[in-house]
Amino acid sequence: MAITSLVLTIADEDLPDVLRALANYPILDKAPVHDVRLSSTKLALVLECSSLALPSLLQEMERIPGVVDLTMVYANFEEDLLADGTMPCPSRDPETQS
């Protein structure tokens, strides 16, 4: 599992729509709405999801209409470490990642 904190920059007029769209992500059930901090057009989130699912989830969230920017602030993958101290990583898709 990955525990990740994000900051979304959202156009002011789109904030209600973005909040409704984020409610469709079941992984956000662990971050109650009252824990979400709003500051102007910034929305801080804490996500907990599969490490392998995280890249595609972030790409989906970036494409929510009204999201201007998504910045990952922190990520913890400690639970994914194998006994030898390494971690399996998702394969890199050269079409979508640089």
Secondary structure as UniProt FT lines:
FT   STRAND          2..10
FT   HELIX           12..14
FT   HELIX           15..22
FT   TURN            23..24
FT   HELIX           26..30
FT   HELIX           33..35
FT   STRAND          37..39
FT   TURN            40..41
FT   STRAND          42..49
FT   TURN            51..53
FT   HELIX           54..62
FT   TURN            65..66
FT   STRAND          67..76
FT   HELIX           78..80
FT   TURN            83..84
FT   TURN            94..96
//
